């Protein structure tokens, strides 16, 4: 366990639509857990994603059921219904502040490279880095050599001065929290690919966990 002297855990929060959760999500989460020494990692499905308000999304119950099936047997994986229970548009700053207030654990907010590049469009984004560590998962095809040198240009101009380069792929925020640029095995799988394969009548075996595949087939999801 990676608990500190106060008994706090290292807890990862991995948000998203998860429509559906797929093997790429699971593999990336496993590698982040190992690299950062996380005690727990919560998959947190969004109620209404702010950047996907006009995109049809499967019901909360369906997405939640698939996450629970996917994480069976993974000792450190959990599922949080916080954003679903709260309802409305899911803003990360609200989730992180509330989650930290309620449990006091050391938080690691896990996002993809593309999301990080758009973070200046997020609600109250400068505050995010004061509330939680960040783990930014690398994009497929990125040269790992870029981690070996300072790359503050990746940060939005408005907050660039709040960070300093610490060591390979690690930047320290003025609050003491850190941003970790984390190389992960990027499986060429996406939720949209799973939905597309289903619409085309093709197999989704090995794209999602077997239990998730069976659930999707049983309930006729993503056929229309």
Secondary structure, 3 states (H helix, E strand, C coil): CCCCCCCCCEEEEEEECCCCCCHHHHHHHHHHHHHHCCCEEEEEECCEEHHHCCCCCCCHHHHHHHHHHHCCCCCCEEEECHHHHHCCEECHHHHHHHHHHHHCCEEEEEEEHHHHHCHHHCCCHHHHHHHCEEEEECCCCCCHHHHHCCCHHHCCHHHHHHEEEEECCEEEECCCCEEEEECCCCCCCCHHHHHHHHHCCCCCECCECHHHHHHHHHCCCCCC
